[in-house]
């Protein structure tokens, strides 16, 4: 673990930001990003199915909201090097996820 960066999100986020910006104007990149997001969301939906949580009709939107919340918070944290409310952010995110993903 000695070579591992303290904050891996800081390493990857610039690349993800470039992809997000490129997706706004390049349909091919947009399609790749949407497929990647959908892959993550599908994993969340599968977890909800396996756990027997919620109805089929609501699982996808729950997974979508959970993923996009995490992505948004991670983006904020890497763009703002000093985030004074990280503990509060995590508490609110965890509360939201509990509502979205737990019975």
C-alpha positions in Angstrom: 0.0 0.0 0.0 3.0 2.3 0.1 2.6 3.3 -3.5 -1.1 3.9 -3.3 -2.2 7.5 -3.4 -4.0 8.9 -0.3 -7.0 9.9 -2.4 -7.5 7.7 -5.5 -10.5 9.9 -6.5 -8.1 12.8 -6.9 -6.1 10.7 -9.4 -9.1 9.6 -11.5 -11.4 12.6 -11.2 -9.6 14.8 -13.8 -10.0 12.1 -16.4 -13.7 11.6 -15.5 -14.2 15.4 -15.7 -12.7 15.5 -19.2 -15.0 12.6 -20.3 -18.0 14.4 -18.9 -17.2 17.5 -20.7 -16.4 15.6 -24.0 -19.7 13.7 -23.7 -21.6 17.0 -23.8 -20.5 17.5 -27.5 -19.5 14.0 -28.7 -22.3 11.5 -29.1 -19.9 8.5 -29.2 -18.3 9.5 -25.8 -21.7 10.2 -24.4 -22.8 6.7 -25.4 -19.7 5.2 -23.7 -20.4 7.2 -20.5 -24.0 6.3 -20.4 -23.1 2.7 -20.8 -20.6 2.9 -18.0 -23.1 4.6 -15.7 -25.8 2.1 -16.6 -23.4 -0.7 -15.7 -22.9 0.7 -12.2 -26.6 1.3 -11.8 -27.4 -2.2 -13.0 -25.1 -3.6 -10.3 -27.0 -1.6 -7.7 -30.4 -2.8 -9.1 -29.1 -6.4 -9.0 -28.1 -5.9 -5.3 -31.6 -4.6 -4.6 -33.1 -7.6 -6.4 -31.0 -10.1 -4.5 -31.8 -8.5 -1.2 -35.5 -8.5 -2.1 -35.7 -4.8 -1.6 -38.4 -2.7 -3.2 -40.5 -3.4 -6.3 -39.1 -3.9 -9.7 -40.6 -0.6 -10.9 -38.6 1.5 -8.4 -35.2 -0.3 -8.3 -33.7 1.4 -11.4 -34.5 5.0 -10.2 -33.2 4.1 -6.8 -29.9 2.9 -8.2 -29.7 5.9 -10.5 -30.2 8.3 -7.7 -27.7 6.5 -5.4 -25.0 6.5 -8.1 -25.5 10.1 -9.2 -25.5 11.3 -5.6 -22.1 9.6 -5.0 -20.7 10.8 -8.2 -21.8 14.4 -7.5 -20.4 14.4 -4.0 -17.1 12.9 -5.2 -16.9 15.6 -7.9 -17.4 18.3 -5.4 -14.8 17.0 -3.1 -12.1 16.7 -5.7 -12.8 20.1 -7.2 -12.8 21.8 -3.8 -9.5 20.7 -2.2 -10.8 21.8 1.2 -14.3 20.8 2.0 -15.2 21.8 5.6 -18.4 19.8 5.7 -17.2 16.4 4.6 -18.6 14.7 7.7 -21.9 16.4 7.3 -21.9 15.5 3.6 -21.3 11.8 4.4 -24.0 11.8 7.0 -26.5 13.3 4.5 -25.4 10.9 1.8 -25.7 7.9 4.1 -29.2 9.0 5.2 -30.2 9.4 1.6 -28.8 6.0 0.7 -30.5 4.4 3.6 -33.8 5.8 2.4 -33.2 4.8 -1.2 -31.6 1.4 -0.8 -32.7 -0.1 2.5 -36.1 -1.4 3.7 
